[in-house]
């Protein structure tokens, strides 16, 4: 029996009552449901299988398999021709199965989002750093906090790495984790809310109370096709405030007022209280003043309509001041006291794979960072340039089957911001790795850089890292960008264990540096 320890079995009739447009085609409405799955390989005895037409595979093809495995029921999409099926499998027809998966998952886990104050964070950059800073700020204010994000899932007293490579898991996993947070008596759930997760209905029924927007740049156009569609997907987070359950707390829309899309986001949540943060916008409610940038952190004063507080964070760079303002705004929105928020921001130790230093006793700095877009790479190089005493060397690539514009952006950013670049693999997937690397190199050439003198193309990522470390001298900085915290690299359909931080340590050890 594929039961989940966080919930008792429920009956199909209860689900039918919550699915608009659902129609029982056949079967017993009293059938007990012990799990909800969209992966046919997991749909064992007693489970509800939701047949989703994916990008490459249609889940309706696997209905005979889940029936044979003993699934109790299946949700199917209207208009699909169904194969012959044994009589034991109950069938429910819905207008669209992807949103129905979210609704079914929320129903199965007892709508955990209604028991938590849920804070969603969206944006091209800064989601993970903001979520970690916000966790620390809320905990300093005395709250119990759960977090679902890129680097990890987090509950009071425990952390666990997310095994999937997507920032937002599918709806059953989202709801399962929210149920764990509710059962752990968390006051708040912080949910990194990606454009993919929002557009694909993975985050429907999360029941948001606060929406935070960090920024938006031209990325993920391989999926969204246009900037407007990408922006609309992020705006779904703010629209969700309008339909979320009333939990007796106010709805708040928090936006980066320095970003041109800020007011567009706010337009999707007209009933929520708007909070604007920023460094330059004249209409910002929460700002930073007296900013002092250091190689190992940043000090500034948070100024709000209700007062001010001195703050010092362990993260360098102006963009992390913006992330801290986003986190502070989110914490203040739910009633946290400003001095506690400032203290909590300062206590945050940082984020794995974000400007993470690798120290094996070498006379040069090694930094691992997740930056994988042109804009993000440019920002990282600008920060490191300010503290670099020697050469600034970057190892970077661009993923296959993703927006090709990233290759231009990364190539130009590296050409303009680094003294030397090594272009290499970063999850080539089904594309030719060598072709991706050569394309990035051509963009560096178009920016006036010379192959051999200013950059190299080394397809193997380990060899590229080793080459960068071997050429580094006292005072240099080597930044290994693109994968950050990730624990794998994808070649074709193979997911191979990989960690830039461990590879860097191994290659430094070969050079004689160990701690």
C-alpha positions in Angstrom: 0.0 0.0 0.0 1.6 3.3 -1.1 0.4 5.3 1.9 2.1 8.5 3.2 2.9 8.8 6.9 1.6 12.4 7.0 -2.0 11.6 6.0 -4.8 9.1 6.4 -6.6 7.6 3.4 -9.3 9.7 1.8 -12.2 8.7 -0.5 -12.6 9.6 -4.1 -16.0 11.3 -3.3 -14.2 14.0 -1.3 -11.9 14.8 -4.2 -14.8 15.0 -6.6 -16.4 17.7 -4.5 -13.3 19.9 -4.8 -12.6 19.5 -8.5 -14.6 21.9 -10.7 -15.9 20.2 -13.8 -15.0 16.7 -12.6 -17.1 13.8 -13.8 -17.0 10.3 -12.5 -16.8 8.1 -15.7 -16.9 4.9 -13.8 -16.0 3.3 -10.5 -16.8 3.6 -6.8 -16.9 7.1 -5.4 -16.2 5.6 -2.0 -12.9 4.2 -3.1 -10.1 4.9 -0.6 -7.1 6.9 -1.9 -3.8 6.4 -0.1 -1.5 8.5 -2.3 -1.5 10.9 -5.3 1.0 10.4 -8.1 1.7 11.7 -11.6 4.5 9.2 -12.1 3.1 5.9 -13.2 6.1 4.0 -11.7 5.0 5.2 -8.2 1.3 4.6 -8.6 0.8 1.4 -6.6 -2.2 -0.1 -4.8 -4.7 2.4 -3.5 -3.2 5.4 -5.3 -4.7 8.1 -7.4 -2.8 8.4 -10.7 -3.1 11.8 -12.5 -2.5 11.4 -16.2 -0.6 14.4 -17.5 0.3 15.2 -21.1 3.9 16.1 -20.6 6.4 17.7 -23.0 7.7 14.4 -24.3 5.4 11.7 -22.8 1.6 11.5 -22.4 0.7 10.0 -19.0 -2.5 8.6 -20.5 -0.4 5.9 -22.2 0.4 4.4 -18.8 -3.2 3.9 -17.6 -3.0 0.1 -18.2 0.2 -0.1 -16.2 -1.2 1.8 -13.2 -4.4 -0.4 -13.4 -2.2 -3.5 -13.3 -0.3 -2.1 -10.4 -3.5 -1.8 -8.3 -4.1 2.0 -8.5 -7.6 2.8 -7.1 -8.4 5.7 -9.5 -7.1 7.9 -12.2 -7.8 11.5 -13.3 -7.9 11.8 -17.1 -8.2 14.8 -19.3 -11.3 15.5 -21.4 -10.9 14.7 -25.0 -8.3 11.9 -24.7 -9.1 8.6 -26.2 -8.6 6.0 -23.5 -7.2 2.5 -24.0 -9.1 -0.6 -22.8 -8.8 -0.9 -19.0 -9.7 -3.4 -16.4 -12.9 -2.6 -14.4 -11.2 -2.1 -11.0 -9.7 1.3 -11.9 -12.1 4.2 -11.2 -11.9 7.0 -13.8 -12.5 10.7 -13.2 -12.6 13.1 -16.2 -11.4 16.7 -15.7 -11.0 19.7 -18.1 -7.3 19.7 -17.5 -5.2 17.3 -15.5 -2.2 19.5 -14.7 -4.2 22.0 -12.5 -6.2 19.0 -11.2 -2.9 17.5 -9.9 -2.3 20.5 -7.7 -5.9 20.4 -6.5 -5.8 16.7 -5.8 -2.5 17.0 -3.9 -3.8 19.9 -1.7 -6.9 17.9 -1.0 -5.0 14.7 -0.2 -2.7 16.5 2.3 -5.5 18.4 3.9 -4.7 21.9 2.5 -1.7 22.5 4.7 -1.2 26.0 3.3 -4.3 27.1 5.2 -2.5 26.3 8.4 0.6 28.3 7.7 1.4 31.9 6.8 2.9 31.3 3.3 5.5 33.7 1.8 6.3 33.2 -1.9 9.5 34.6 -3.5 9.8 35.0 -7.3 12.4 36.6 -9.6 15.1 35.8 -12.0 17.9 36.3 -9.4 18.0 36.4 -5.7 15.2 34.0 -4.7 17.4 31.5 -2.8 19.5 34.2 -1.0 16.4 36.1 -0.1 14.7 33.0 1.3 17.7 32.2 3.5 17.9 35.7 4.8 14.2 35.8 5.4 14.4 32.5 7.3 17.0 34.0 9.6 15.1 37.2 10.1 11.9 35.5 11.1 13.7 33.1 13.4 15.4 36.0 15.1 11.9 37.4 15.7 10.9 34.1 17.5 9.1 32.3 14.7 9.2 28.7 13.6 10.0 28.6 9.9 9.9 26.1 7.1 11.5 26.7 3.7 11.2 25.0 0.3 13.8 26.2 -2.2 16.6 25.4 -4.6 19.4 24.4 -2.2 17.4 22.6 0.4 14.2 22.0 2.2 14.3 23.3 5.8 12.3 22.6 8.9 13.1 23.6 12.5 16.0 21.4 13.6 16.6 19.7 10.2 17.6 20.3 6.6 17.4 18.1 3.6 18.8 18.6 0.1 16.3 18.7 -2.7 17.2 15.9 -4.9 15.4 17.1 -8.0 17.1 19.7 -10.2 14.1 21.9 -10.6 13.6 24.7 -8.2 9.9 24.0 -7.7 9.0 20.3 -7.3 5.7 18.9 -8.7 2.6 19.6 -6.7 2.4 16.4 -4.7 5.9 17.0 -3.3 5.1 20.7 -2.6 2.0 19.8 -0.7 3.7 17.0 1.2 6.4 19.3 2.4 3.9 22.0 3.4 2.1 19.3 5.4 5.3 18.4 7.2 5.8 22.1 8.0 2.3 22.4 9.3 2.7 19.2 11.4 6.0 20.6 12.7 3.9 23.6 13.9 5.8 26.1 11.8 4.4 29.6 11.8 5.7 30.4 8.3 6.4 28.6 5.1 8.8 30.3 2.7 8.4 29.0 -0.9 10.7 29.8 -3.7 8.2 30.3 -6.6 9.8 29.8 -10.0 8.2 30.9 -13.3 8.1 27.2 -14.3 6.4 26.2 -11.1 3.8 28.9 -11.4 3.1 28.4 -15.1 2.8 24.6 -14.7 0.4 24.9 -11.8 2.8 23.2 -9.4 2.1 26.0 -6.9 -1.7 26.2 -7.2 -3.4 25.9 -3.8 -0.3 26.9 -1.8 -2.4 29.7 -0.3 0.0 32.6 -0.3 -0.2 35.5 2.1 2.9 37.4 1.0 4.4 37.7 -2.5 7.9 39.0 -2.9 9.4 40.0 -6.3 13.2 40.4 -6.6 13.8 41.2 -10.3 13.3 40.0 -13.8 15.7 39.7 -16.7 15.5 38.0 -20.1 16.0 34.3 -19.1 14.1 31.0 -19.5 12.8 32.1 -22.9 13.4 28.6 -24.1 10.4 27.7 -22.0 8.3 30.9 -22.0 9.2 32.0 -25.5 8.7 35.7 -24.8 9.7 38.1 -22.1 6.0 39.0 -21.7 5.0 35.4 -21.1 7.9 35.0 -18.6 6.8 38.1 -16.7 3.1 36.9 -16.7 4.2 33.6 -15.2 5.9 35.4 -12.3 2.9 37.7 -11.9 0.8 34.6 -11.2 2.3 34.6 -7.7 0.7 38.0 -7.1 -2.6 37.0 -8.6 -2.6 34.1 -6.2 -2.9 36.5 -3.3 -6.3 37.5 -4.6 -7.7 33.9 -4.3 -5.8 32.5 -1.3 -7.6 31.5 1.8 -8.3 34.2 4.4 -6.3 33.2 7.5 -6.9 36.4 9.5 -3.6 37.9 8.3 -3.3 40.7 5.7 -2.1 39.9 2.2 1.0 41.8 1.2 2.7 42.4 -2.2 6.4 43.2 -1.9 8.3 44.4 -4.9 11.7 45.7 -6.0 10.7 49.3 -6.9 14.0 49.7 -8.8 12.8 47.0 -11.3 10.7 48.2 -14.3 8.2 45.3 -13.8 7.4 46.2 -10.1 4.1 48.0 -10.8 3.1 45.3 -13.3 3.4 42.8 -10.5 1.4 45.0 -8.1 -1.4 45.3 -10.7 -2.1 41.6 -10.3 -2.8 42.0 -6.5 -4.9 45.1 -6.2 -6.4 44.1 -2.8 -3.0 43.4 -1.2 -1.1 46.0 0.7 1.9 47.1 -1.4 5.4 47.3 0.0 8.2 48.7 -2.2 11.9 48.3 -1.5 14.8 49.7 -3.4 18.0 51.7 -3.6 17.1 54.2 -6.3 13.3 54.4 -6.7 11.8 57.5 -5.2 8.6 55.7 -4.2 10.4 52.9 -2.2 9.0 52.4 1.3 12.0 50.4 2.6 15.5 51.5 1.6 19.2 51.1 2.5 21.4 54.0 3.4 25.1 54.4 4.5 26.1 51.3 2.6 29.6 50.1 3.2 30.8 47.3 0.9 33.5 44.9 2.2 35.1 41.8 0.7 33.5 39.6 3.4 30.2 41.4 3.8 28.2 44.6 3.8 27.0 47.1 6.4 24.0 49.5 5.9 21.1 51.1 7.6 17.6 49.9 6.9 15.2 52.8 6.7 11.5 52.2 7.0 8.3 54.3 7.5 8.3 52.9 11.1 12.0 53.5 12.0 15.5 52.5 11.1 18.1 49.9 12.2 21.8 49.2 11.6 22.5 46.0 9.8 25.6 44.0 8.8 25.3 41.0 6.6 28.0 38.3 5.8 27.3 38.6 2.1 29.3 41.0 -0.2 27.9 43.1 -3.1 25.2 45.6 -3.6 22.8 43.0 -5.1 22.9 41.3 -1.7 21.8 44.5 -0.1 18.8 44.3 -2.3 18.2 40.7 -1.3 18.4 41.7 2.3 15.9 44.5 1.7 13.5 42.0 0.1 13.8 39.7 3.1 13.4 42.5 5.6 10.3 43.7 3.7 8.8 40.3 3.8 9.5 39.9 7.5 8.1 43.4 8.3 5.0 42.6 6.3 4.1 39.8 8.7 4.7 41.9 11.8 8.3 41.1 12.7 10.0 43.8 14.8 12.6 45.8 12.9 15.5 45.4 15.3 15.0 41.6 15.4 14.9 41.5 11.6 18.2 43.4 11.3 19.8 41.1 13.8 18.5 38.0 12.0 19.8 39.3 8.7 23.3 39.6 10.2 23.1 36.1 11.7 22.5 34.4 8.3 25.7 32.5 7.5 25.2 32.7 3.7 23.9 30.3 1.1 25.7 27.1 -0.2 27.0 27.6 -3.7 26.4 31.4 -3.7 29.8 33.2 -3.5 31.1 30.2 -1.5 34.8 30.3 -0.8 36.9 27.2 -1.2 39.9 27.4 1.1 42.6 24.7 1.0 45.4 27.0 2.0 46.1 28.2 -1.5 47.6 31.7 -2.0 44.7 32.7 -4.3 40.9 32.8 -3.8 38.5 30.2 -5.2 34.8 31.1 -5.4 32.0 28.8 -6.4 28.8 30.5 -7.5 25.5 29.6 -9.1 25.6 32.5 -11.6 24.5 31.0 -15.0 23.0 33.9 -16.9 24.9 36.8 -18.5 23.4 39.3 -16.0 24.3 37.1 -13.0 27.9 36.4 -14.2 28.4 40.1 -14.8 27.3 41.0 -11.3 29.5 38.4 -9.7 32.5 39.6 -11.7 31.8 43.2 -10.8 31.8 42.3 -7.1 35.0 40.3 -7.3 36.8 42.9 -9.4 36.5 45.3 -6.5 38.4 43.0 -4.2 40.8 41.3 -6.6 44.5 42.1 -6.2 45.6 40.0 -9.2 43.9 38.4 -12.2 40.2 37.5 -12.2 39.8 34.1 -13.8 36.4 32.5 -14.6 35.4 29.0 -15.4 31.9 29.1 -16.9 29.6 27.5 -19.5 26.0 27.4 -20.6 23.4 24.6 -20.4 22.1 22.7 -23.3 18.4 22.8 -24.2 18.0 26.1 -22.5 17.7 29.7 -23.9 20.5 30.1 -26.4 20.7 33.7 -25.4 22.5 32.6 -22.3 25.5 31.7 -24.4 25.8 35.2 -25.7 25.2 36.7 -22.3 27.7 34.5 -20.5 30.3 34.9 -23.2 30.1 38.7 -23.3 30.0 39.0 -19.5 33.1 36.9 -19.1 34.9 38.7 -21.9 34.1 42.1 -20.5 34.5 41.3 -16.8 37.3 38.7 -16.4 41.0 38.9 -17.2 40.9 35.3 -18.4 38.0 32.9 -19.1 37.8 29.1 -19.6 34.6 28.1 -21.3 33.4 24.6 -20.5 30.4 22.2 -20.1 27.4 23.0 -17.9 24.7 20.3 -18.3 24.9 19.9 -22.1 22.0 17.5 -22.1 21.2 16.3 -25.6 23.2 19.0 -27.3 26.8 18.7 -28.6 28.9 19.9 -25.7 31.8 21.1 -27.9 29.4 23.1 -30.1 28.0 24.9 -27.0 31.5 25.7 -25.8 32.6 27.0 -29.2 29.5 29.2 -29.5 30.3 30.9 -26.2 33.9 31.4 -27.4 32.7 33.1 -30.6 30.7 35.5 -28.5 33.8 36.3 -26.5 35.7 36.9 -29.8 33.0 39.2 -31.0 33.6 41.3 -27.8 37.3 41.7 -28.8 38.9 38.8 -26.9 41.5 36.5 -28.4 41.4 32.7 -28.2 44.5 31.5 -26.4 45.5 34.8 -25.1 42.3 35.8 -23.3 40.3 32.6 -23.1 40.4 28.8 -23.6 37.7 26.3 -24.6 38.0 23.1 -22.5 35.0 20.9 -22.9 35.6 18.7 -19.9 34.6 20.6 -16.8 37.1 19.0 -14.4 39.9 19.7 -16.9 38.7 23.3 -17.1 38.7 23.8 -13.4 42.1 22.1 -13.1 43.5 24.5 -15.7 42.2 27.6 -14.0 43.6 26.5 -10.7 47.0 25.7 -12.2 47.3 29.1 -13.8 46.3 31.0 -10.7 48.9 32.9 -8.7 49.1 34.9 -5.5 46.3 37.5 -5.3 44.3 36.0 -8.2 40.6 35.0 -7.9 39.3 31.9 -9.6 35.5 31.9 -9.9 33.8 28.7 -10.9 30.3 29.7 -12.1 27.2 28.1 -13.2 26.4 25.1 -10.9 26.9 26.4 -7.4 25.2 24.0 -5.0 24.1 21.5 -7.7 25.1 17.8 -7.1 25.0 16.5 -10.7 25.8 17.2 -14.3 23.6 16.1 -17.2 25.0 14.5 -20.4 22.3 13.2 -22.7 19.9 11.3 -20.5 22.6 10.5 -17.9 22.6 12.3 -14.6 26.2 12.1 -13.3 27.2 12.9 -9.7 29.1 16.2 -9.7 29.9 19.0 -7.2 32.0 22.0 -8.3 33.1 22.5 -4.7 34.4 19.0 -4.2 36.1 19.0 -7.7 37.8 22.2 -6.8 39.1 20.8 -3.5 40.3 17.6 -5.3 42.1 19.6 -7.9 43.7 21.9 -5.3 44.9 18.8 -3.4 46.6 17.6 -6.6 48.4 21.0 -6.6 49.5 20.3 -3.0 46.9 22.5 -1.2 45.1 20.7 1.6 43.4 21.7 4.9 
